[in-house]
Amino acid sequence: MSETIFFNPGDSIGNFHDYNEAVRKGHLYKQKQRLDDELVVVNNKDKNEEYAIFYVRDRQPNQDKNNASYDVRRKI
């Protein structure tokens, strides 16, 4: 998956240094919160070893001073 999307970093559900932990936490969070809302595990190009989880609905249409670009690693 090679999709770049924009998010406000403050909208992140969680930040992780381990990809597998981020995916696992994303699945757990989705089961406990909202089963019908899609989540994505992304990583910031500037911070290669850091992964974040966002709701897809919080996606921003373009980059501005409050948003950062992220590469989608997995959709949950």
Beta strands, then each sheet from edge to edge (+ up, - down):
strand 1: 4-7
strand 2: 14-16
strand 3: 39-44
strand 4: 51-55
strand 5: 68-75
sheet 1: 1+ 5- 3+ 4- 2+
end
